[in-house]
Amino acid sequence: MDFQLSDEHRMYLDTVRKFNRQDVLPIVMELERKHAFPHELIQKAWKLGLLNLSLPASIRGYDVDLVSTALIVEELSYGDTGLSTSAMCNDLANAVIAMHGSAEQQETFLRPFADEPLLASFCLTEPGAGSDNSAMTTFIRKGEDGNYLLNGEKCFITNASFATQFTVFCKVGRPDGMMVACLVIPHEWVSKSEVTAQPSGGRKIRLPHGGTVTTGKPEDKLGQRLSNTATVTFEDVVVPEGWIIGNRRLGFQYAVDVLDYARPMVAAIGIGLARRAFDVTVEYTKNRVQFGKRICDLSVARNTLVAMWKKIQLAEAILMKAAWKVQQKAVDRGMFASLAKNAAAEAALFCSAEGLHLHGGYGFMTEYEISKLARDAHIIDIYEGTREVQDMIIGRELV
Ligand SMILES: Cc1cc2nc3c(=O)[nH]c(=O)nc-3n(C[C@H](O)[C@H](O)[C@H](O)COP(=O)(O)OP(=O)(O)OC[C@H]3O[C@@H](n4cnc5c(N)ncnc54)[C@H](O)[C@@H]3O)c2cc1C
């Protein structure tokens, strides 16, 4: 594997670094304090070509390989992981269409994302089906007119309040069925719908074909407050055959394919956060003097900085291997994607917690960025499968 960055990589990374420096980092603490959704930053990132990296060449005009995608997501996450989570969620929702949709579906469902800075949601998790996705009860059943009707509730859905397209995983035939389908409620229909604000702070989307999609009140989260998270409820949504992606019995396999692609991206998010935690901590400990020395020159504190740096370097090396394996479609890509996610979550949690500790009491003050990073870090170990779920995947492959 070649670790040399190409001219294209450097150009992309320079673009993201400039974006972080000029647009994100100066306002991120203020946005996070207000729980404000960063619409303007998303639009700017889209204009810079930093969003929708999973779009195929037929739509985007060129391909962005997975190693490059990981480098871009990591850099974007250095600015803020709520922002990169929101951006990456488009890929989570759209990668399955790029992988398994027909040419016509790709044109219908993916083209709008190349044309406009839109947001999509990936709807897999349910109140009763988190780590165990197979327990989902959202389902489609065929109506008398040949169309399907979709009913059910999804929770913790990123971008839900602003999404104009929903990628949904659901059972076929009945809520306790065995088969899972993947379908898309497209931008065209959501944008033609009647949308009413709900008293809860959510929205009710009355689709022109029939049925409603209701998004709940945005969740009040511990961290990643720049990302939006809410429930999504489907009530008698009419689903024409053309909205179903690929084989309607293979949705579960498609979800696995997407998660193999997306877990290195979550790893990139975690490493971006860990790097930011390391940098703000080095900066702080260079300026704070105790016992007549800079904190970073006190040997025990310096050991902590070294331990933080080592976790980041190891997680980054694993991420590159995982991204490369997924790109090559290697048979063991799933276990490396899981390993990368766990290593990055460990680095993010360690660097933000130890970084906060090295800030002393100041780290506990919300005005210091390290306190935000420490809150943000927890979700890296949870979404797209918890640490235990990743270990289950690795364990299964090992034996
Ligand atoms: C901010 C945020 C954004 C999210 N975005 C999305 C999104 O866009 N789309 C989407 O579909 N989902 C999303 N999720 C959902 C996320 O993927 C789930 O929360 C996650 O998979 C865990 O599911 P759960 O919360 O139901 O936890 P549970 O499955 O209830 O797990 C609780 C605990 O039990 C452990 N556990 C569970 N099963 C086992 C086992 N077999 N062995 C050992 N331990 C076990 C878990 O590791 C965990 O520690 C998001 C969640 C959050 C918080």
The ligand as an ORCA input file, in Angstrom:
! r2SCAN-3c Opt
* xyz 0 1
  C     -26.379     10.985     17.839
  C     -26.816      9.696     17.202
  C     -26.948      9.625     15.817
  C     -27.395      8.445     15.211
  N     -27.621      8.415     13.864
  C     -28.244      7.340     13.319
  C     -28.703      7.379     11.962
  O     -28.521      8.365     11.242
  N     -29.378      6.291     11.471
  C     -29.605      5.194     12.235
  O     -30.217      4.252     11.726
  N     -29.191      5.130     13.532
  C     -28.525      6.173     14.092
  N     -28.128      6.143     15.408
  C     -28.402      4.937     16.204
  C     -27.146      4.197     16.657
  O     -26.564      3.522     15.565
  C     -27.566      3.258     17.809
  O     -27.813      4.098     18.936
  C     -26.511      2.231     18.141
  O     -26.395      1.287     17.103
  C     -26.808      1.480     19.455
  O     -28.138      1.059     19.529
  P     -28.989      1.387     20.870
  O     -28.832      2.833     21.132
  O     -30.350      0.862     20.698
  O     -28.229      0.607     22.024
  P     -28.503     -0.923     22.487
  O     -28.471     -1.824     21.313
  O     -29.702     -0.951     23.370
  O     -27.204     -1.215     23.368
  C     -27.051     -0.780     24.728
  C     -25.738     -1.363     25.262
  O     -25.798     -2.802     25.249
  C     -24.714     -3.322     24.521
  N     -25.087     -4.526     23.787
  C     -26.147     -4.677     22.939
  N     -26.148     -5.929     22.409
  C     -25.059     -6.554     22.917
  C     -24.500     -7.868     22.775
  N     -25.048     -8.782     21.964
  N     -23.386     -8.181     23.483
  C     -22.816     -7.268     24.313
  N     -23.288     -6.018     24.483
  C     -24.387     -5.666     23.818
  C     -24.303     -2.215     23.562
  O     -22.960     -2.358     23.128
  C     -24.529     -0.981     24.395
  O     -23.421     -0.757     25.208
  C     -27.653      7.301     16.023
  C     -27.490      7.380     17.404
  C     -27.111      8.556     17.993
  C     -27.018      8.616     19.506
*
